Amino acid sequence: MNLILLGPPGAGKGTQAKRLQQAYGLVQLATGDMVRAAIASGSELGQRVKAIYDAGQLVPDDIIIQMIAERIAQPESARGFILDGFPRTVPQAEALDAMLAEHGQKLDHVILMEVDEAALVDRISGRFTCPQCGASYHERYNRPKIEGRCDICGGTELVHRADDRPEAVATRLAAYRNQTAPILPYYRARGILRSVDGMADIDEVAREIEAVIAGGGEARSAMHR
């Protein structure tokens, strides 16, 4: 089973992807992680990517597609994958479909996690993390048990990410809208786009995604959005 999760920063794609990984044995293909892994590998492809990255340029679509092709050909991807962060344009979506067809595969579902942007800004801008273990907290909804100390590892240098400030979040949301909006009609036309309520609690979002995968009627159709 091959899935794409769409949604703005902070919609909870990573959380749901981890659940899907555990439930179905899928691998998560995050393009940023793949770029870093390719560079670290020192392979011929990795050296090409590093040269592009060091020059401050975007990694071309054909190289991203090649990295995805290499990952899905590995045994770990035998049960399918979840794509997060790609595609973002119609040409990327078309290139992905062509590559999958060459490998005898296809996308089964494209799931859009819909959110209320004002509420999402509030959700993200209150976040802070422990740089030692990665644990996440929120100023109002999930404060550490001991003020200033991480519940998991005891770290005392909890930090707010610069790109989680309200102005930065608004900019990231605008970029997401501009990048993602054009590909929604593409997947609607193929009949594989569905939406779920990304503002619901984690378990409810998971249930809606399960309904999409099962072909049930609980999740909201995005066919005519």
C-alpha positions as CSV (number, residue, x, y, z in Angstrom):
1,M,0.0,0.0,0.0
2,N,1.4,3.4,-1.1
3,L,0.2,6.6,0.5
4,I,0.8,10.3,0.4
5,L,0.0,12.5,3.4
6,L,-0.6,16.1,2.6
7,G,-1.0,18.9,5.1
8,P,0.7,22.0,6.4
9,P,3.5,22.1,9.0
10,G,2.1,21.1,12.4
11,A,-0.9,19.2,11.0
12,G,0.4,16.0,12.5
13,K,1.6,14.1,9.4
14,G,4.7,12.8,11.2
15,T,2.6,11.4,14.1
16,Q,0.1,9.7,11.8
17,A,2.9,8.4,9.6
18,K,4.5,6.6,12.6
19,R,1.2,5.0,13.4
20,L,0.8,3.8,9.9
21,Q,4.3,2.5,9.9
22,Q,3.6,0.4,12.9
23,A,0.1,-0.8,11.8
24,Y,1.0,-1.7,8.2
25,G,4.8,-2.1,8.1
26,L,5.2,0.8,5.7
27,V,8.3,3.0,5.4
28,Q,8.1,6.7,5.6
29,L,9.9,8.5,2.8
30,A,10.6,12.1,3.9
31,T,12.5,13.8,1.1
32,G,14.6,15.9,3.5
33,D,15.7,12.8,5.3
34,M,16.5,11.1,2.0
35,V,18.7,14.0,0.9
36,R,20.6,13.9,4.2
37,A,21.0,10.1,4.0
38,A,22.2,10.3,0.4
39,I,24.9,12.9,1.4
40,A,26.0,10.8,4.4
41,S,26.3,7.7,2.3
42,G,29.1,9.1,0.1
43,S,27.6,7.3,-2.9
44,E,27.9,8.7,-6.4
45,L,24.3,10.0,-6.2
46,G,25.1,11.3,-2.7
47,Q,28.1,13.3,-4.0
48,R,26.0,14.8,-6.7
49,V,23.4,15.8,-4.1
50,K,26.1,17.3,-1.8
51,A,27.5,19.4,-4.6
52,I,24.0,20.8,-5.3
53,Y,23.3,21.3,-1.6
54,D,26.6,23.0,-1.0
55,A,25.9,25.4,-3.8
56,G,22.7,26.4,-2.1
57,Q,20.5,25.1,-4.9
58,L,17.3,23.0,-4.7
59,V,17.8,19.3,-5.5
60,P,16.3,18.7,-9.0
61,D,13.1,16.7,-9.3
62,D,14.7,13.9,-11.3
63,I,17.2,13.2,-8.5
64,I,14.5,13.2,-5.8
65,I,12.5,10.7,-8.0
66,Q,15.7,8.6,-8.4
67,M,16.2,8.5,-4.6
68,I,12.5,7.5,-4.1
69,A,13.0,4.8,-6.8
70,E,16.0,3.4,-5.0
71,R,14.2,3.3,-1.6
72,I,11.1,1.5,-2.9
73,A,13.3,-1.1,-4.6
74,Q,14.7,-2.1,-1.2
75,P,13.3,-5.0,0.8
76,E,12.2,-2.7,3.6
77,S,9.7,-1.1,1.3
78,A,8.1,-4.4,0.2
79,R,4.8,-3.6,2.1
80,G,4.6,0.0,0.8
81,F,5.5,3.5,1.7
82,I,4.2,6.8,3.0
83,L,5.5,10.0,1.2
84,D,5.7,13.2,3.3
85,G,6.8,16.4,1.7
86,F,6.7,15.3,-1.9
87,P,5.2,15.9,-4.5
88,R,4.6,19.6,-4.3
89,T,3.9,20.4,-7.9
90,V,2.0,18.8,-10.8
91,P,5.2,17.9,-12.7
92,Q,6.5,16.2,-9.6
93,A,3.3,14.3,-9.2
94,E,3.4,13.2,-12.9
95,A,7.0,12.2,-12.6
96,L,6.2,10.2,-9.5
97,D,3.3,8.4,-11.2
98,A,5.5,7.6,-14.2
99,M,8.3,6.2,-12.0
100,L,5.9,4.0,-10.0
101,A,4.4,2.7,-13.2
102,E,7.8,1.7,-14.4
103,H,8.2,-0.3,-11.2
104,G,4.8,-1.9,-11.5
105,Q,3.4,0.2,-8.6
106,K,0.9,3.0,-8.0
107,L,-0.5,5.3,-5.4
108,D,-3.4,3.9,-3.4
109,H,-4.5,6.9,-1.4
110,V,-3.6,10.6,-1.1
111,I,-4.8,11.9,2.3
112,L,-5.2,15.6,2.9
113,M,-5.1,16.6,6.6
114,E,-7.3,19.7,6.6
115,V,-6.7,22.3,9.4
116,D,-8.0,25.6,10.7
117,E,-5.0,27.9,10.0
118,A,-5.7,30.3,13.0
119,A,-5.9,27.3,15.4
120,L,-2.8,25.8,13.8
121,V,-0.8,29.0,14.3
122,D,-1.7,28.8,18.0
123,R,-0.8,25.1,18.1
124,I,2.6,25.5,16.5
125,S,3.7,28.9,18.0
126,G,3.3,27.5,21.5
127,R,5.6,24.6,20.9
128,F,9.0,24.1,22.5
129,T,11.4,21.1,22.5
130,C,14.2,19.4,24.3
131,P,17.2,19.5,21.9
132,Q,18.8,16.5,23.7
133,C,16.0,13.9,23.2
134,G,13.5,15.7,20.9
135,A,10.6,15.6,23.3
136,S,7.9,18.2,22.4
137,Y,6.0,20.5,24.8
138,H,3.4,23.3,24.5
139,E,3.1,26.5,26.6
140,R,-0.6,25.9,27.4
141,Y,-1.5,22.3,26.5
142,N,1.6,20.2,27.4
143,R,4.0,21.8,29.9
144,P,6.7,19.7,31.5
145,K,5.9,18.3,34.9
146,I,8.8,20.3,36.4
147,E,9.1,23.8,34.9
148,G,12.1,24.1,32.7
149,R,13.1,20.4,32.9
150,C,12.4,17.7,30.2
151,D,10.2,14.9,31.5
152,I,12.0,12.3,29.4
153,C,15.7,13.0,29.8
154,G,15.9,15.7,32.4
155,G,17.4,18.3,30.0
156,T,17.2,21.9,31.1
157,E,17.8,23.7,27.8
158,L,14.3,23.6,26.4
159,V,14.1,25.8,23.3
160,H,11.6,27.4,20.9
161,R,12.4,27.0,17.2
162,A,12.7,30.2,15.3
163,D,10.4,28.9,12.6
164,D,7.7,28.2,15.1
165,R,7.2,31.9,15.9
166,P,3.7,33.2,14.8
167,E,5.1,35.3,11.9
168,A,7.2,32.4,10.6
169,V,4.3,29.9,10.9
170,A,2.1,32.2,8.9
171,T,4.8,32.4,6.2
172,R,5.2,28.6,6.2
173,L,1.4,28.1,5.8
174,A,1.3,30.6,2.9
175,A,4.1,28.7,1.2
176,Y,2.3,25.4,1.8
177,R,-0.9,26.7,0.2
178,N,0.9,28.0,-2.8
179,Q,2.9,24.8,-3.3
180,T,0.2,22.3,-2.6
181,A,-3.0,23.8,-4.0
182,P,-2.1,23.0,-7.6
183,I,-1.7,19.3,-7.1
184,L,-5.1,18.7,-5.4
185,P,-7.1,18.8,-8.7
186,Y,-4.6,16.4,-10.2
187,Y,-5.3,13.8,-7.5
188,R,-9.0,14.6,-7.4
189,A,-9.2,13.7,-11.1
190,R,-7.6,10.4,-10.4
191,G,-10.1,9.7,-7.7
192,I,-7.6,8.9,-4.9
193,L,-7.8,12.1,-2.9
194,R,-9.6,12.1,0.5
195,S,-9.5,14.5,3.4
196,V,-9.6,14.0,7.2
197,D,-10.0,16.5,10.0
198,G,-6.4,17.4,11.0
199,M,-7.7,19.4,13.9
200,A,-9.3,16.4,15.7
201,D,-7.5,14.6,18.4
202,I,-4.7,12.2,17.4
203,D,-6.9,9.0,17.8
204,E,-9.8,10.5,15.8
205,V,-7.5,11.5,13.0
206,A,-6.1,8.0,13.0
207,R,-9.6,6.5,12.8
208,E,-10.5,8.7,9.8
209,I,-7.3,7.7,8.0
210,E,-8.2,4.0,8.8
211,A,-11.6,4.6,7.2
212,V,-10.0,6.0,4.1
213,I,-7.7,3.0,3.8
214,A,-10.6,0.6,4.4
215,G,-12.7,2.3,1.8
216,G,-15.3,3.2,4.4
217,G,-17.5,6.3,4.5
218,E,-16.4,7.9,7.7
219,A,-13.6,10.1,6.3
220,R,-14.8,13.2,4.4
221,S,-14.5,12.9,0.6
222,A,-12.2,15.5,-1.0
223,M,-13.5,14.7,-4.4
224,H,-15.4,17.9,-4.9
225,R,-13.4,20.3,-2.8
